[in-house]
Amino acid sequence: MASSSLPEPPQAPLPLSEKVKVKTTWPIIPPSADRTPIRTERLLLRPLTAADAEEVYGLRNQPEVMIWTMVGLPDKNVDETHVFLKRFLPPNDLLTYHTAIVYMGDAGENEDAKGVIIGTGGAHRIRPETGWPECGYLFRKEYWSKGLATEFMQAFTKFWWSLPRKEIELEVDAASVKERLESNAGGVVEVPEILMAKISRINTGSRRVLEKNGFKEYARWSEQDARVGREADEVALAAYLLEAPET
């Protein structure tokens, strides 16, 4: 979701490579075949399938959308979109919880728009060896500024915390649990589970969506831009966290 930049206060990059071991919980991810679609007022969140490639390509060939991704370029063709989808299809479905975001319409709007995939979103990285699960989303530009990203994130995070859990010891970014570490002395600290998101600091639209849904910024840093054609530049990033609700 593209938006203009906001002035940023000066701040040194944070060392996200610093790790600490914690006791926490971890989601038990069901295979995509066992996942129940999530319905909101205007959206349907359902498992992605290989048959979605054509519609997802309609999203991933928009430069305004793809500028916020790691590669920074639109998919050249549907074959590239197929490669993207494989990240979320069996057997990789057990390492992710990414969904097709289907538009179900607003009252009084064109019925022809119903049932169209307008985005993808969810947890695209759920592997203990990489730290906290990471979430994100993409929406077609025609559906920006309608509150749909906020609606999606509200529904997804509510569902995410409803998944069954197991106890685990995990290495995570020390910055994400700094306050918990400061209040405990010695040993492996027990902390609430976290869902995190990493975004460009100039992507103010996505920052607002995260903040509306209770995410809090916990780290800022700059690194070499990985997007094609921008490798000589630096990109300013921010990491956000959402703690598991108290039970």
C-alpha positions as CSV (number, residue, x, y, z in Angstrom):
1,M,0.0,0.0,0.0
2,A,1.9,3.1,-1.2
3,S,1.9,6.3,0.6
4,S,4.1,9.3,1.1
5,S,6.9,9.4,3.5
6,L,6.9,11.1,6.9
7,P,9.8,12.9,8.6
8,E,11.8,10.4,10.7
9,P,13.8,11.2,13.8
10,P,17.5,10.4,13.7
11,Q,18.2,6.9,15.2
12,A,21.1,4.5,14.9
13,P,20.4,1.1,13.3
14,L,19.5,-1.6,15.8
15,P,21.5,-4.9,15.8
16,L,18.8,-7.3,14.8
17,S,21.4,-10.1,14.6
18,E,21.7,-10.1,18.4
19,K,19.7,-13.2,19.6
20,V,18.4,-14.4,23.0
21,K,16.8,-17.7,23.9
22,V,13.3,-17.5,25.4
23,K,10.5,-19.8,26.5
24,T,7.3,-19.1,24.7
25,T,4.5,-20.7,22.7
26,W,4.3,-21.7,19.0
27,P,1.3,-22.1,16.7
28,I,0.4,-25.6,15.5
29,I,-0.2,-25.0,11.8
30,P,-2.8,-27.2,10.1
31,P,-2.4,-28.3,6.4
32,S,-4.2,-26.0,4.0
33,A,-6.7,-28.8,3.2
34,D,-7.9,-28.5,6.8
35,R,-8.2,-24.7,7.0
36,T,-11.5,-23.1,7.5
37,P,-12.1,-19.9,5.4
38,I,-12.3,-16.7,7.4
39,R,-15.2,-14.3,6.6
40,T,-15.3,-10.6,7.4
41,E,-17.8,-7.9,6.4
42,R,-16.3,-7.5,2.9
43,L,-13.6,-10.2,2.6
44,L,-13.1,-13.9,2.5
45,L,-9.7,-15.3,3.5
46,R,-9.1,-18.8,2.2
47,P,-6.1,-21.1,1.4
48,L,-4.2,-20.3,-1.8
49,T,-4.2,-22.9,-4.6
50,A,-2.2,-23.4,-7.8
51,A,-5.4,-22.5,-9.7
52,D,-5.2,-18.9,-8.3
53,A,-2.2,-18.1,-10.4
54,E,-4.0,-16.0,-13.0
55,E,-5.8,-13.8,-10.5
56,V,-2.8,-13.5,-8.2
57,Y,-0.8,-12.4,-11.3
58,G,-3.3,-9.5,-11.6
59,L,-2.0,-8.4,-8.2
60,R,1.7,-9.1,-8.7
61,N,2.0,-7.4,-12.1
62,Q,1.2,-4.0,-10.6
63,P,4.4,-1.9,-10.1
64,E,2.8,0.2,-7.4
65,V,2.2,-3.0,-5.3
66,M,5.4,-4.8,-6.0
67,I,7.6,-1.8,-5.1
68,W,7.1,-2.8,-1.4
69,T,8.3,-6.4,-1.9
70,M,11.8,-7.7,-1.5
71,V,12.4,-8.0,-5.3
72,G,10.7,-4.7,-6.1
73,L,9.5,-5.6,-9.6
74,P,6.3,-7.0,-11.0
75,D,6.0,-10.6,-12.0
76,K,6.9,-10.9,-15.7
77,N,4.3,-13.6,-16.4
78,V,2.1,-16.2,-14.8
79,D,4.9,-18.6,-14.5
80,E,6.7,-16.3,-12.1
81,T,3.4,-16.1,-10.1
82,H,3.3,-19.9,-10.0
83,V,6.8,-19.8,-8.4
84,F,5.5,-17.3,-5.8
85,L,2.5,-19.5,-5.0
86,K,4.6,-22.6,-4.4
87,R,5.9,-21.0,-1.2
88,F,2.5,-21.5,0.3
89,L,1.3,-24.8,-1.3
90,P,1.9,-28.3,0.1
91,P,4.3,-29.2,1.5
92,N,5.2,-25.6,2.2
93,D,1.8,-24.9,3.7
94,L,3.0,-26.2,7.0
95,L,5.7,-23.5,7.1
96,T,3.3,-20.6,6.3
97,Y,-0.3,-19.5,6.8
98,H,-0.8,-17.2,3.8
99,T,-4.3,-16.7,2.3
100,A,-6.0,-15.5,-0.8
101,I,-7.9,-12.3,0.1
102,V,-11.2,-12.4,-1.9
103,Y,-13.4,-9.4,-2.2
104,M,-17.0,-10.2,-1.3
105,G,-18.3,-6.7,-2.0
106,D,-19.9,-3.7,-0.3
107,A,-23.6,-3.1,-0.2
108,G,-24.8,-1.4,-3.3
109,E,-21.6,-1.9,-5.3
110,N,-21.1,-3.7,-8.6
111,E,-21.9,-7.4,-8.1
112,D,-19.3,-8.3,-10.8
113,A,-16.5,-7.5,-8.3
114,K,-17.6,-10.2,-5.9
115,G,-15.4,-13.3,-5.7
116,V,-12.3,-11.7,-7.1
117,I,-8.9,-12.1,-5.5
118,I,-7.7,-8.6,-4.6
119,G,-4.8,-9.6,-2.4
120,T,-2.7,-12.1,-0.5
121,G,-1.8,-12.0,3.1
122,G,-1.0,-13.8,6.3
123,A,2.0,-15.3,8.0
124,H,4.6,-15.9,5.3
125,R,7.4,-17.2,7.5
126,I,6.7,-19.6,10.4
127,R,9.9,-21.4,11.1
128,P,11.4,-21.6,14.6
129,E,15.0,-21.4,13.2
130,T,14.2,-17.8,11.9
131,G,12.6,-16.5,15.1
132,W,9.2,-15.0,15.5
133,P,6.5,-15.7,12.8
134,E,6.3,-12.8,10.3
135,C,3.1,-11.5,8.7
136,G,2.4,-9.2,5.8
137,Y,0.0,-8.5,2.9
138,L,-0.4,-7.2,-0.6
139,F,-3.5,-5.5,-2.1
140,R,-4.4,-4.5,-5.6
141,K,-4.0,-0.8,-6.0
142,E,-7.7,-0.4,-6.9
143,Y,-8.6,-1.5,-3.4
144,W,-6.3,0.8,-1.4
145,S,-7.7,3.5,0.9
146,K,-10.9,1.6,1.6
147,G,-10.0,0.2,5.0
148,L,-9.7,-3.3,3.6
149,A,-6.1,-3.9,4.8
150,T,-7.2,-3.0,8.4
151,E,-10.2,-5.3,8.0
152,F,-7.9,-8.1,6.8
153,M,-5.4,-7.6,9.6
154,Q,-8.1,-7.5,12.3
155,A,-9.5,-10.8,11.1
156,F,-6.2,-12.5,10.5
157,T,-4.7,-11.7,13.9
158,K,-7.8,-12.7,15.8
159,F,-7.7,-16.0,14.0
160,W,-4.0,-16.4,14.4
161,W,-4.2,-16.3,18.2
162,S,-7.0,-18.8,18.2
163,L,-4.8,-21.5,16.7
164,P,-3.7,-24.3,19.1
165,R,-0.3,-23.8,20.7
166,K,2.7,-25.8,22.0
167,E,5.5,-24.7,24.4
168,I,8.9,-24.1,22.8
169,E,12.3,-22.6,23.4
170,L,13.2,-20.2,20.7
171,E,16.0,-17.8,19.7
172,V,14.6,-14.4,18.9
173,D,15.8,-10.8,18.3
174,A,16.8,-9.5,21.7
175,A,15.2,-6.1,20.8
176,S,11.7,-7.8,20.6
177,V,11.8,-8.8,24.3
178,K,14.0,-6.1,25.7
179,E,11.6,-5.1,28.4
180,R,11.0,-8.7,29.5
181,L,14.8,-9.3,29.7
182,E,15.3,-6.2,31.8
183,S,12.7,-7.4,34.4
184,N,14.2,-10.9,34.7
185,A,17.7,-11.9,35.9
186,G,19.4,-15.0,34.6
187,G,18.1,-18.1,33.0
188,V,15.8,-18.6,30.0
189,V,13.1,-15.9,30.2
190,E,9.4,-16.9,29.6
191,V,7.7,-14.4,27.3
192,P,4.4,-14.0,25.5
193,E,4.5,-15.2,21.9
194,I,4.9,-12.5,19.3
195,L,3.7,-12.0,15.7
196,M,6.0,-9.6,13.9
197,A,6.0,-7.6,10.7
198,K,8.9,-5.9,8.9
199,I,8.2,-2.9,6.6
200,S,9.8,0.1,4.9
201,R,9.7,3.1,7.1
202,I,8.3,5.3,4.3
203,N,5.4,2.9,3.8
204,T,3.1,5.0,6.1
205,G,-0.1,3.3,4.9
206,S,1.1,-0.1,6.2
207,R,2.5,1.5,9.4
208,R,-1.0,2.9,10.1
209,V,-2.6,-0.5,9.5
210,L,-0.3,-2.2,11.9
211,E,-0.7,0.4,14.6
212,K,-4.5,0.3,14.3
213,N,-4.3,-3.4,15.0
214,G,-2.1,-3.1,18.1
215,F,1.3,-3.6,16.6
216,K,4.2,-1.6,18.2
217,E,7.4,-0.6,16.6
218,Y,10.4,-2.2,18.4
219,A,13.4,-1.7,16.0
220,R,14.7,0.5,13.3
221,W,17.7,-0.1,11.0
222,S,19.0,0.5,7.5
223,E,20.4,-2.1,5.2
224,Q,21.4,-2.5,1.5
225,D,18.3,-2.4,-0.7
226,A,17.7,-5.8,-2.2
227,R,15.3,-4.6,-4.9
228,V,16.4,-5.0,-8.5
229,G,18.0,-1.8,-9.7
230,R,18.4,-0.3,-6.2
231,E,21.3,-2.3,-4.9
232,A,23.5,0.7,-4.5
233,D,21.0,2.3,-2.2
234,E,20.1,1.8,1.5
235,V,16.5,1.1,2.6
236,A,15.2,2.2,6.0
237,L,13.2,-0.5,7.7
238,A,11.2,-1.0,10.9
239,A,10.1,-4.0,12.8
240,Y,6.7,-4.2,14.6
241,L,5.4,-6.7,17.1
242,L,2.1,-7.8,18.4
243,E,2.1,-9.8,21.7
244,A,-0.3,-12.7,22.2
245,P,-3.4,-11.6,24.2
246,E,-3.6,-12.6,27.8
247,T,-5.6,-15.8,28.4
